[in-house]
Amino acid sequence: MKKIGGPKAQEFPAFTATAGAAIVNEFDTYEDYLDSQITPTDLFYLEDLELARQLVEMGYRSNAEIMSRFDFGQFKEIVESARMAAMQKVPKKHFSSGKDVSGYPFLLALQEREKPVRDGKLATVIFIRDFNSKGHEISGYIDYAERMRTDDLEPVFLHKSRFLPKEFDLSYYNWETKIAISNTTANWQVIAENETGVVLKNKKDRKVLNVNPTAGLPGDNSTRTSINSGEYKQIVIFDHVTRRKL
Protein backbone atom coordinates (compact mmCIF):
# COMPACT_ATOMS: atom_id res chain seq x y z
CA MET A 1 0.00 0.00 0.00
CA LYS A 2 1.12 3.54 -0.59
CA LYS A 3 1.37 5.60 2.53
CA ILE A 4 -1.23 8.31 2.89
CA GLY A 5 0.32 11.57 3.98
CA GLY A 6 -1.04 14.97 4.89
CA PRO A 7 -3.06 16.29 7.82
CA LYS A 8 -6.04 13.98 7.32
CA ALA A 9 -3.94 10.89 8.02
CA GLN A 10 -3.27 12.24 11.53
CA GLU A 11 -6.99 12.10 12.38
CA PHE A 12 -6.86 8.32 12.87
CA PRO A 13 -4.70 7.55 15.96
CA ALA A 14 -5.95 3.95 16.29
CA PHE A 15 -4.79 2.98 12.79
CA THR A 16 -1.74 3.91 10.78
CA ALA A 17 -2.37 5.28 7.33
CA THR A 18 -1.12 2.02 5.79
CA ALA A 19 -3.29 -0.21 8.01
CA GLY A 20 -6.38 1.95 7.53
CA ALA A 21 -5.95 2.09 3.78
CA ALA A 22 -5.49 -1.70 3.67
CA ILE A 23 -8.83 -2.19 5.45
CA VAL A 24 -10.86 0.07 3.16
CA ASN A 25 -9.18 -1.44 0.09
CA GLU A 26 -10.16 -4.93 1.21
CA PHE A 27 -13.79 -4.17 2.06
CA ASP A 28 -16.26 -2.30 -0.14
CA THR A 29 -18.56 -1.33 2.74
CA TYR A 30 -18.35 -0.93 6.50
CA GLU A 31 -20.82 -3.81 6.88
CA ASP A 32 -18.46 -6.08 4.92
CA TYR A 33 -15.69 -5.09 7.34
CA LEU A 34 -17.87 -5.87 10.38
CA ASP A 35 -18.92 -9.21 8.87
CA SER A 36 -15.26 -10.23 8.60
CA GLN A 37 -15.05 -10.04 12.40
CA ILE A 38 -18.11 -12.24 12.96
CA THR A 39 -17.64 -15.99 13.44
CA PRO A 40 -20.14 -18.77 12.71
CA THR A 41 -20.29 -19.33 16.50
CA ASP A 42 -21.39 -15.71 17.00
CA LEU A 43 -24.24 -16.16 14.54
CA PHE A 44 -25.22 -19.50 16.09
CA TYR A 45 -25.75 -17.97 19.53
CA LEU A 46 -26.97 -14.52 18.52
CA GLU A 47 -29.15 -15.63 15.59
CA ASP A 48 -29.15 -12.04 14.36
CA LEU A 49 -26.63 -10.62 11.90
CA GLU A 50 -27.46 -6.99 12.66
CA LEU A 51 -27.00 -7.57 16.40
CA ALA A 52 -23.69 -9.30 15.75
CA ARG A 53 -22.56 -6.32 13.68
CA GLN A 54 -23.55 -3.90 16.44
CA LEU A 55 -21.56 -5.88 19.02
CA VAL A 56 -18.50 -5.89 16.77
CA GLU A 57 -18.83 -2.16 16.11
CA MET A 58 -18.99 -1.50 19.87
CA GLY A 59 -15.88 -3.64 20.39
CA TYR A 60 -17.51 -6.49 22.30
CA ARG A 61 -16.73 -9.35 19.90
CA SER A 62 -13.02 -8.85 19.21
CA ASN A 63 -9.81 -8.20 21.12
CA ALA A 64 -8.50 -6.24 18.15
CA GLU A 65 -9.05 -2.52 17.68
CA ILE A 66 -12.20 -2.03 15.61
CA MET A 67 -12.29 0.80 13.12
CA SER A 68 -15.25 3.11 13.66
CA ARG A 69 -17.80 3.75 10.93
CA PHE A 70 -16.66 7.38 10.75
CA ASP A 71 -12.99 6.44 10.38
CA PHE A 72 -13.85 3.86 7.71
CA GLY A 73 -15.67 6.52 5.73
CA GLN A 74 -12.80 8.98 6.10
CA PHE A 75 -10.18 6.45 5.03
CA LYS A 76 -12.35 5.36 2.11
CA GLU A 77 -12.65 8.96 0.96
CA ILE A 78 -8.89 9.54 1.15
CA VAL A 79 -8.03 6.31 -0.68
CA GLU A 80 -10.58 6.92 -3.43
CA SER A 81 -9.39 10.51 -3.86
CA ALA A 82 -5.81 9.28 -4.21
CA ARG A 83 -6.90 6.61 -6.69
CA MET A 84 -8.83 9.11 -8.81
CA ALA A 85 -5.92 11.55 -8.78
CA ALA A 86 -3.58 8.78 -9.96
CA MET A 87 -5.99 7.77 -12.73
CA GLN A 88 -6.23 11.34 -14.01
CA LYS A 89 -2.46 11.49 -14.42
CA VAL A 90 -2.37 8.46 -16.70
CA PRO A 91 -2.67 9.37 -20.39
CA LYS A 92 -5.66 7.88 -22.26
CA LYS A 93 -3.63 6.00 -24.82
CA HIS A 94 -2.74 2.48 -25.83
CA PHE A 95 0.67 2.02 -24.29
CA SER A 96 1.74 -0.79 -26.64
CA SER A 97 0.53 0.84 -29.86
CA GLY A 98 3.27 0.88 -32.49
CA LYS A 99 5.83 -0.74 -30.19
CA ASP A 100 8.09 -3.49 -31.54
CA VAL A 101 7.96 -6.30 -28.99
CA SER A 102 9.13 -9.09 -31.27
CA GLY A 103 11.48 -11.37 -29.36
CA TYR A 104 9.85 -10.47 -26.03
CA PRO A 105 7.17 -13.10 -25.31
CA PHE A 106 5.84 -11.39 -22.20
CA LEU A 107 5.53 -7.95 -23.78
CA LEU A 108 3.87 -9.53 -26.79
CA ALA A 109 1.34 -11.17 -24.45
CA LEU A 110 0.66 -7.82 -22.77
CA GLN A 111 0.29 -6.12 -26.13
CA GLU A 112 -2.21 -8.72 -27.37
CA ARG A 113 -4.34 -8.28 -24.25
CA GLU A 114 -4.27 -4.49 -23.91
CA LYS A 115 -7.23 -3.71 -26.19
CA PRO A 116 -9.61 -6.47 -24.98
CA VAL A 117 -8.83 -5.57 -21.38
CA ARG A 118 -9.48 -1.88 -22.06
CA ASP A 119 -12.71 -2.77 -23.86
CA GLY A 120 -13.89 -4.82 -20.88
CA LYS A 121 -14.04 -8.09 -22.80
CA LEU A 122 -11.18 -9.60 -20.82
CA ALA A 123 -10.13 -9.43 -17.17
CA THR A 124 -6.46 -10.39 -16.92
CA VAL A 125 -4.44 -11.17 -13.80
CA ILE A 126 -0.67 -11.54 -14.12
CA PHE A 127 1.54 -13.43 -11.68
CA ILE A 128 5.15 -12.23 -11.68
CA ARG A 129 8.09 -13.59 -9.69
CA ASP A 130 11.45 -11.87 -10.05
CA PHE A 131 13.89 -9.54 -8.27
CA ASN A 132 13.48 -5.86 -7.41
CA SER A 133 16.14 -3.16 -7.62
CA LYS A 134 17.47 -4.16 -4.17
CA GLY A 135 17.99 -7.74 -5.26
CA HIS A 136 15.07 -8.99 -3.16
CA GLU A 137 12.99 -11.73 -4.68
CA ILE A 138 9.38 -10.56 -4.95
CA SER A 139 6.18 -12.01 -6.34
CA GLY A 140 2.58 -10.97 -6.71
CA TYR A 141 -0.64 -10.94 -8.69
CA ILE A 142 -1.33 -7.85 -10.81
CA ASP A 143 -4.72 -6.71 -12.08
CA TYR A 144 -3.71 -5.63 -15.61
CA ALA A 145 -6.68 -3.28 -16.03
CA GLU A 146 -5.99 -1.60 -12.70
CA ARG A 147 -2.30 -1.18 -13.51
CA MET A 148 -3.17 0.40 -16.85
CA ARG A 149 -5.46 2.84 -15.07
CA THR A 150 -2.87 3.91 -12.53
CA ASP A 151 0.51 3.62 -14.29
CA ASP A 152 1.97 4.83 -17.55
CA LEU A 153 3.09 1.52 -19.08
CA GLU A 154 4.66 2.95 -22.23
CA PRO A 155 8.19 2.70 -20.71
CA VAL A 156 7.57 -1.03 -20.20
CA PHE A 157 6.91 -1.51 -23.90
CA LEU A 158 9.91 0.67 -24.73
CA HIS A 159 12.10 -1.66 -22.60
CA LYS A 160 12.90 1.21 -20.21
CA SER A 161 10.97 -0.08 -17.22
CA ARG A 162 10.07 -3.48 -15.77
CA PHE A 163 6.60 -4.81 -15.03
CA LEU A 164 6.90 -5.89 -11.38
CA PRO A 165 4.42 -6.37 -8.51
CA LYS A 166 3.90 -3.37 -6.25
CA GLU A 167 2.48 -3.06 -2.75
CA PHE A 168 -0.86 -1.78 -4.05
CA ASP A 169 -1.43 -4.68 -6.48
CA LEU A 170 -3.78 -7.58 -5.82
CA SER A 171 -1.01 -9.27 -3.85
CA TYR A 172 2.62 -8.58 -3.08
CA TYR A 173 5.21 -10.68 -1.27
CA ASN A 174 8.85 -9.88 -0.54
CA TRP A 175 10.71 -13.12 0.09
CA GLU A 176 13.56 -11.28 1.83
CA THR A 177 11.59 -9.08 4.25
CA LYS A 178 8.59 -11.48 4.47
CA ILE A 179 6.21 -8.56 3.86
CA ALA A 180 2.90 -9.86 2.50
CA ILE A 181 0.12 -7.53 1.31
CA SER A 182 -3.16 -8.12 -0.50
CA ASN A 183 -5.62 -5.58 -1.87
CA THR A 184 -9.03 -5.56 -3.48
CA THR A 185 -9.16 -3.72 -6.81
CA ALA A 186 -12.06 -2.37 -8.83
CA ASN A 187 -12.21 -5.70 -10.68
CA TRP A 188 -11.13 -8.40 -8.23
CA GLN A 189 -11.62 -9.36 -4.59
CA VAL A 190 -8.87 -11.41 -2.92
CA ILE A 191 -10.15 -14.34 -0.87
CA ALA A 192 -7.11 -15.59 1.04
CA GLU A 193 -8.61 -17.98 3.59
CA ASN A 194 -9.96 -20.61 1.24
CA GLU A 195 -9.53 -24.37 1.44
CA THR A 196 -8.01 -24.36 -2.04
CA GLY A 197 -5.63 -21.48 -1.25
CA VAL A 198 -5.85 -17.95 -2.61
CA VAL A 199 -8.70 -17.34 -5.03
CA LEU A 200 -9.91 -14.18 -6.73
CA LYS A 201 -13.56 -13.23 -7.22
CA ASN A 202 -14.41 -11.11 -10.23
CA LYS A 203 -16.61 -8.20 -9.16
CA LYS A 204 -18.43 -7.99 -12.48
CA ASP A 205 -19.76 -11.54 -12.91
CA ARG A 206 -18.91 -12.93 -9.41
CA LYS A 207 -16.99 -15.84 -10.96
CA VAL A 208 -14.08 -17.24 -8.95
CA LEU A 209 -10.56 -17.49 -10.39
CA ASN A 210 -8.40 -20.17 -8.75
CA VAL A 211 -4.75 -19.16 -9.09
CA ASN A 212 -3.44 -22.20 -7.19
CA PRO A 213 -0.75 -23.78 -9.42
CA THR A 214 -1.85 -27.28 -8.38
CA ALA A 215 -5.47 -26.64 -9.39
CA GLY A 216 -6.76 -28.12 -12.61
CA LEU A 217 -8.80 -25.51 -14.42
CA PRO A 218 -8.63 -21.96 -13.01
CA GLY A 219 -12.41 -21.49 -13.21
CA ASP A 220 -15.36 -20.79 -15.49
CA ASN A 221 -14.45 -18.78 -18.59
CA SER A 222 -10.84 -18.62 -17.39
CA THR A 223 -7.50 -19.84 -18.74
CA ARG A 224 -3.99 -20.13 -17.32
CA THR A 225 -0.96 -19.44 -19.53
CA SER A 226 2.70 -19.79 -18.51
CA ILE A 227 5.14 -17.54 -20.37
CA ASN A 228 8.64 -18.89 -20.85
CA SER A 229 10.93 -15.89 -21.03
CA GLY A 230 14.32 -14.79 -19.80
CA GLU A 231 12.82 -11.42 -18.86
CA TYR A 232 11.47 -12.64 -15.51
CA LYS A 233 11.93 -15.64 -13.24
CA GLN A 234 8.29 -16.74 -13.55
CA ILE A 235 5.30 -15.40 -15.45
CA VAL A 236 1.76 -16.80 -15.41
CA ILE A 237 -1.19 -15.04 -17.06
CA PHE A 238 -4.79 -15.71 -16.07
CA ASP A 239 -7.42 -14.54 -18.55
CA HIS A 240 -11.07 -14.33 -17.55
CA VAL A 241 -13.67 -13.63 -20.21
CA THR A 242 -16.49 -11.40 -19.02
CA ARG A 243 -19.37 -10.05 -21.03
CA ARG A 244 -19.70 -6.98 -18.88
CA LYS A 245 -17.51 -3.92 -19.35
CA LEU A 246 -14.92 -2.96 -16.75
C-alpha positions as semicolon CSV with decimal commas, in nm:
position;residue;x (nm);y (nm);z (nm)
1;M;0,000;0,000;0,000
2;K;0,112;0,354;-0,059
3;K;0,137;0,560;0,253
4;I;-0,123;0,831;0,289
5;G;0,032;1,157;0,398
6;G;-0,104;1,497;0,489
7;P;-0,306;1,629;0,782
8;K;-0,604;1,398;0,732
9;A;-0,394;1,089;0,802
10;Q;-0,327;1,224;1,153
11;E;-0,699;1,210;1,238
12;F;-0,686;0,832;1,287
13;P;-0,470;0,755;1,596
14;A;-0,595;0,395;1,629
15;F;-0,479;0,298;1,279
16;T;-0,174;0,391;1,078
17;A;-0,237;0,528;0,733
18;T;-0,112;0,202;0,579
19;A;-0,329;-0,021;0,801
20;G;-0,638;0,195;0,753
21;A;-0,595;0,209;0,378
22;A;-0,549;-0,170;0,367
23;I;-0,883;-0,219;0,545
24;V;-1,086;0,007;0,316
25;N;-0,918;-0,144;0,009
26;E;-1,016;-0,493;0,121
27;F;-1,379;-0,417;0,206
28;D;-1,626;-0,230;-0,014
29;T;-1,856;-0,133;0,274
30;Y;-1,835;-0,093;0,650
31;E;-2,082;-0,381;0,688
32;D;-1,846;-0,608;0,492
33;Y;-1,569;-0,509;0,734
34;L;-1,787;-0,587;1,038
35;D;-1,892;-0,921;0,887
36;S;-1,526;-1,023;0,860
37;Q;-1,505;-1,004;1,240
38;I;-1,811;-1,224;1,296
39;T;-1,764;-1,599;1,344
40;P;-2,014;-1,877;1,271
41;T;-2,029;-1,933;1,650
42;D;-2,139;-1,571;1,700
43;L;-2,424;-1,616;1,454
44;F;-2,522;-1,950;1,609
45;Y;-2,575;-1,797;1,953
46;L;-2,697;-1,452;1,852
47;E;-2,915;-1,563;1,559
48;D;-2,915;-1,204;1,436
49;L;-2,663;-1,062;1,190
50;E;-2,746;-0,699;1,266
51;L;-2,700;-0,757;1,640
52;A;-2,369;-0,930;1,575
53;R;-2,256;-0,632;1,368
54;Q;-2,355;-0,390;1,644
55;L;-2,156;-0,588;1,902
56;V;-1,850;-0,589;1,677
57;E;-1,883;-0,216;1,611
58;M;-1,899;-0,150;1,987
59;G;-1,588;-0,364;2,039
60;Y;-1,751;-0,649;2,230
61;R;-1,673;-0,935;1,990
62;S;-1,302;-0,885;1,921
63;N;-0,981;-0,820;2,112
64;A;-0,850;-0,624;1,815
65;E;-0,905;-0,252;1,768
66;I;-1,220;-0,203;1,561
67;M;-1,229;0,080;1,312
68;S;-1,525;0,311;1,366
69;R;-1,780;0,375;1,093
70;F;-1,666;0,738;1,075
71;D;-1,299;0,644;1,038
72;F;-1,385;0,386;0,771
73;G;-1,567;0,652;0,573
74;Q;-1,280;0,898;0,610
75;F;-1,018;0,645;0,503
76;K;-1,235;0,536;0,211
77;E;-1,265;0,896;0,096
78;I;-0,889;0,954;0,115
79;V;-0,803;0,631;-0,068
80;E;-1,058;0,692;-0,343
81;S;-0,939;1,051;-0,386
82;A;-0,581;0,928;-0,421
83;R;-0,690;0,661;-0,669
84;M;-0,883;0,911;-0,881
85;A;-0,592;1,155;-0,878
86;A;-0,358;0,878;-0,996
87;M;-0,599;0,777;-1,273
88;Q;-0,623;1,134;-1,401
89;K;-0,246;1,149;-1,442
90;V;-0,237;0,846;-1,670
91;P;-0,267;0,937;-2,039
92;K;-0,566;0,788;-2,226
93;K;-0,363;0,600;-2,482
94;H;-0,274;0,248;-2,583
95;F;0,067;0,202;-2,429
96;S;0,174;-0,079;-2,664
97;S;0,053;0,084;-2,986
98;G;0,327;0,088;-3,249
99;K;0,583;-0,074;-3,019
100;D;0,809;-0,349;-3,154
101;V;0,796;-0,630;-2,899
102;S;0,913;-0,909;-3,127
103;G;1,148;-1,137;-2,936
104;Y;0,985;-1,047;-2,603
105;P;0,717;-1,310;-2,531
106;F;0,584;-1,139;-2,220
107;L;0,553;-0,795;-2,378
108;L;0,387;-0,953;-2,679
109;A;0,134;-1,117;-2,445
110;L;0,066;-0,782;-2,277
111;Q;0,029;-0,612;-2,613
112;E;-0,221;-0,872;-2,737
113;R;-0,434;-0,828;-2,425
114;E;-0,427;-0,449;-2,391
115;K;-0,723;-0,371;-2,619
116;P;-0,961;-0,647;-2,498
117;V;-0,883;-0,557;-2,138
118;R;-0,948;-0,188;-2,206
119;D;-1,271;-0,277;-2,386
120;G;-1,389;-0,482;-2,088
121;K;-1,404;-0,809;-2,280
122;L;-1,118;-0,960;-2,082
123;A;-1,013;-0,943;-1,717
124;T;-0,646;-1,039;-1,692
125;V;-0,444;-1,117;-1,380
126;I;-0,067;-1,154;-1,412
127;F;0,154;-1,343;-1,168
128;I;0,515;-1,223;-1,168
129;R;0,809;-1,359;-0,969
130;D;1,145;-1,187;-1,005
131;F;1,389;-0,954;-0,827
132;N;1,348;-0,586;-0,741
133;S;1,614;-0,316;-0,762
134;K;1,747;-0,416;-0,417
135;G;1,799;-0,774;-0,526
136;H;1,507;-0,899;-0,316
137;E;1,299;-1,173;-0,468
138;I;0,938;-1,056;-0,495
139;S;0,618;-1,201;-0,634
140;G;0,258;-1,097;-0,671
141;Y;-0,064;-1,094;-0,869
142;I;-0,133;-0,785;-1,081
143;D;-0,472;-0,671;-1,208
144;Y;-0,371;-0,563;-1,561
145;A;-0,668;-0,328;-1,603
146;E;-0,599;-0,160;-1,270
147;R;-0,230;-0,118;-1,351
148;M;-0,317;0,040;-1,685
149;R;-0,546;0,284;-1,507
150;T;-0,287;0,391;-1,253
151;D;0,051;0,362;-1,429
152;D;0,197;0,483;-1,755
153;L;0,309;0,152;-1,908
154;E;0,466;0,295;-2,223
155;P;0,819;0,270;-2,071
156;V;0,757;-0,103;-2,020
157;F;0,691;-0,151;-2,390
158;L;0,991;0,067;-2,473
159;H;1,210;-0,166;-2,260
160;K;1,290;0,121;-2,021
161;S;1,097;-0,008;-1,722
162;R;1,007;-0,348;-1,577
163;F;0,660;-0,481;-1,503
164;L;0,690;-0,589;-1,138
165;P;0,442;-0,637;-0,851
166;K;0,390;-0,337;-0,625
167;E;0,248;-0,306;-0,275
168;F;-0,086;-0,178;-0,405
169;D;-0,143;-0,468;-0,648
170;L;-0,378;-0,758;-0,582
171;S;-0,101;-0,927;-0,385
172;Y;0,262;-0,858;-0,308
173;Y;0,521;-1,068;-0,127
174;N;0,885;-0,988;-0,054
175;W;1,071;-1,312;0,009
176;E;1,356;-1,128;0,183
177;T;1,159;-0,908;0,425
178;K;0,859;-1,148;0,447
179;I;0,621;-0,856;0,386
180;A;0,290;-0,986;0,250
181;I;0,012;-0,753;0,131
182;S;-0,316;-0,812;-0,050
183;N;-0,562;-0,558;-0,187
184;T;-0,903;-0,556;-0,348
185;T;-0,916;-0,372;-0,681
186;A;-1,206;-0,237;-0,883
187;N;-1,221;-0,570;-1,068
188;W;-1,113;-0,840;-0,823
189;Q;-1,162;-0,936;-0,459
190;V;-0,887;-1,141;-0,292
191;I;-1,015;-1,434;-0,087
192;A;-0,711;-1,559;0,104
193;E;-0,861;-1,798;0,359
194;N;-0,996;-2,061;0,124
195;E;-0,953;-2,437;0,144
196;T;-0,801;-2,436;-0,204
197;G;-0,563;-2,148;-0,125
198;V;-0,585;-1,795;-0,261
199;V;-0,870;-1,734;-0,503
200;L;-0,991;-1,418;-0,673
201;K;-1,356;-1,323;-0,722
202;N;-1,441;-1,111;-1,023
203;K;-1,661;-0,820;-0,916
204;K;-1,843;-0,799;-1,248
205;D;-1,976;-1,154;-1,291
206;R;-1,891;-1,293;-0,941
207;K;-1,699;-1,584;-1,096
208;V;-1,408;-1,724;-0,895
209;L;-1,056;-1,749;-1,039
210;N;-0,840;-2,017;-0,875
211;V;-0,475;-1,916;-0,909
212;N;-0,344;-2,220;-0,719
213;P;-0,075;-2,378;-0,942
214;T;-0,185;-2,728;-0,838
215;A;-0,547;-2,664;-0,939
216;G;-0,676;-2,812;-1,261
217;L;-0,880;-2,551;-1,442
218;P;-0,863;-2,196;-1,301
219;G;-1,241;-2,149;-1,321
220;D;-1,536;-2,079;-1,549
221;N;-1,445;-1,878;-1,859
222;S;-1,084;-1,862;-1,739
223;T;-0,750;-1,984;-1,874
224;R;-0,399;-2,013;-1,732
225;T;-0,096;-1,944;-1,953
226;S;0,270;-1,979;-1,851
227;I;0,514;-1,754;-2,037
228;N;0,864;-1,889;-2,085
229;S;1,093;-1,589;-2,103
230;G;1,432;-1,479;-1,980
231;E;1,282;-1,142;-1,886
232;Y;1,147;-1,264;-1,551
233;K;1,193;-1,564;-1,324
234;Q;0,829;-1,674;-1,355
235;I;0,530;-1,540;-1,545
236;V;0,176;-1,680;-1,541
237;I;-0,119;-1,504;-1,706
238;F;-0,479;-1,571;-1,607
239;D;-0,742;-1,454;-1,855
240;H;-1,107;-1,433;-1,755
241;V;-1,367;-1,363;-2,021
242;T;-1,649;-1,140;-1,902
243;R;-1,937;-1,005;-2,103
244;R;-1,970;-0,698;-1,888
245;K;-1,751;-0,392;-1,935
246;L;-1,492;-0,296;-1,675
